Amino acid sequence: MSLHLSEEQIAAWVAGERSGEVAAHLAGCPACAGEVEQTANALVLFRESSAQCAAYWAGQPARKGSRVWRWAIAAPVIAALVLAAVLVRRPAIAPAPVEHAQTGFVRIPYVIPPLPYERTEIVHMDVPVAALIAVGFRRDEPAGASVPAEVLVGQDDRPLAIRILE
């Protein structure tokens, strides 16, 4: 046998796997015998500490809920309240100037209204009926015809509203 027992041999001895060769070595080597005793004592202490821990937690009153669960419930509620406060305090969007009834202009559907600081101008042109039908206006003229109109155009040259001239 080698000079001293290996860790595997010591662990096997403490676990209950006995052999005559290891028993003979332990009888003649006080260093290995001390190592086996120290390992066995460490396992006993570990077993006792886990029993004490289990007894401690068994004696504690049952907890109704942890703080994590309280926060998991409270966080969405707080977020909803903040969102509601933001939506309530948000100023109403001013109607676009092209929606006034006196001007006769009709907003072109699906077009973003001009911003308050955006420059607009009125352009006189013949608008194809097919283009009017494409954006959602109903016309009795044939699709190949054109109608005279005034078009309100934004500063980026996008049409915002139209007034058909009869």
C-alpha positions in Angstrom: 0.0 0.0 0.0 1.1 3.6 -0.5 2.4 5.8 2.3 -1.1 7.1 3.3 -4.8 6.4 2.4 -6.3 8.4 -0.5 -9.4 10.6 -0.1 -11.5 8.0 -1.9 -10.4 5.3 0.5 -11.1 7.5 3.6 -14.5 8.5 2.2 -15.3 4.8 1.5 -14.3 3.9 5.1 -16.5 6.6 6.6 -19.4 5.6 4.3 -19.1 2.0 5.7 -17.2 0.2 3.0 -14.6 -1.7 5.1 -11.7 -3.7 3.8 -8.9 -5.6 5.6 -6.1 -3.7 3.8 -7.5 -0.2 4.9 -8.2 -1.6 8.5 -4.6 -2.8 8.8 -3.3 0.5 7.5 -5.4 2.5 10.0 -4.2 0.3 12.9 -0.6 1.2 12.0 -0.9 4.9 10.8 -2.0 7.5 13.4 -2.1 10.2 10.6 -4.7 8.3 8.5 -6.6 7.3 11.6 -6.9 11.0 12.6 -8.0 11.9 9.1 -10.7 9.3 9.1 -11.9 10.5 12.6 -11.9 14.1 11.5 -13.9 13.3 8.3 -16.4 11.3 10.3 -16.8 14.1 12.9 -17.4 16.7 10.1 -20.2 14.5 8.7 -21.7 14.2 12.2 -21.6 18.0 12.7 -23.1 18.5 9.3 -26.0 16.1 10.0 -26.6 17.8 13.4 -26.6 21.3 11.9 -29.1 20.3 9.2 -31.3 18.7 11.9 -31.1 22.0 13.9 -31.9 24.0 10.9 -35.0 21.9 10.1 -36.1 22.2 13.7 -35.7 26.0 13.7 -37.8 26.4 10.5 -40.4 23.9 11.7 -40.9 26.1 14.8 -41.3 29.3 12.8 -44.9 30.5 12.2 -46.1 30.1 8.7 -45.6 33.1 6.5 -48.6 34.3 4.6 -46.6 35.7 1.7 -43.2 37.0 0.9 -42.3 40.5 -0.1 -41.5 39.4 -3.6 -45.1 38.3 -4.2 -46.4 41.5 -2.7 -44.2 43.5 -5.2 -45.2 41.3 -8.0 -48.8 42.2 -7.4 -48.2 45.8 -6.5 -46.0 46.7 -9.5 -48.7 46.3 -12.2 -51.2 48.2 -10.1 -48.7 51.1 -9.7 -47.9 51.0 -13.4 -51.6 51.2 -14.3 -52.1 54.2 -11.9 -49.1 56.0 -13.4 -50.4 55.3 -16.9 -53.9 56.6 -16.0 -52.5 59.7 -14.5 -50.5 60.4 -17.7 -53.5 59.8 -19.9 -55.7 62.1 -17.8 -53.2 64.9 -17.7 -52.4 64.7 -21.5 -53.7 67.8 -23.3 -56.4 67.3 -25.9 -55.2 67.4 -29.5 -56.3 70.5 -31.2 -58.4 69.9 -34.3 -56.6 70.5 -37.5 -57.4 73.8 -39.2 -58.6 71.9 -42.3 -61.7 70.5 -40.5 -63.5 73.8 -40.2 -67.0 73.7 -41.9 -66.9 77.3 -43.2 -63.8 76.7 -45.4 -65.4 73.8 -47.3 -62.2 71.8 -47.1 -62.5 68.0 -46.4 -59.7 66.2 -44.8 -58.1 63.5 -46.9 -58.5 60.2 -45.0 -55.4 58.5 -43.5 -53.2 61.6 -43.7 -51.6 62.9 -40.6 -52.9 66.5 -39.9 -50.4 69.3 -40.0 -48.6 70.3 -36.9 -49.4 73.7 -35.4 -46.2 75.3 -36.6 -46.4 73.7 -40.1 -46.7 76.0 -43.1 -49.6 75.2 -45.4 -50.7 76.6 -48.8 -53.6 76.2 -51.2 -52.9 74.9 -54.6 -55.5 75.2 -57.5 -55.4 72.1 -59.7 -57.4 69.5 -61.7 -57.5 66.4 -59.6 -58.1 63.0 -61.4 -61.3 61.3 -60.2 -59.4 58.1 -59.9 -57.2 59.7 -57.3 -60.2 60.9 -55.3 -61.8 57.4 -55.4 -58.4 55.9 -54.3 -58.4 58.0 -51.1 -62.0 57.2 -50.3 -64.1 60.0 -51.9 -67.2 59.0 -53.9 -67.6 60.7 -57.3 -70.2 60.3 -60.1 -67.8 61.3 -62.8 -66.0 58.6 -64.8 -62.6 57.5 -63.3 -60.7 58.9 -66.3 -62.1 62.5 -65.8 -60.6 65.3 -63.7 -62.3 67.8 -61.4 -61.2 71.4 -60.6 -60.2 71.6 -56.9 -58.3 73.5 -54.3 -55.8 71.3 -52.4 -54.4 72.3 -49.0 -50.8 71.2 -49.1 -48.4 70.9 -46.2 -44.8 72.2 -46.2 -43.6 68.8 -47.2 -45.9 68.8 -50.3 -48.3 66.2 -49.0 -52.0 66.9 -49.6 -53.9 67.5 -46.4 -57.4 68.5 -47.5 -59.4 69.1 -50.6 -62.2 71.5 -51.7 -63.9 70.5 -54.9 -64.9 73.5 -57.0 -68.2 73.2 -58.9 
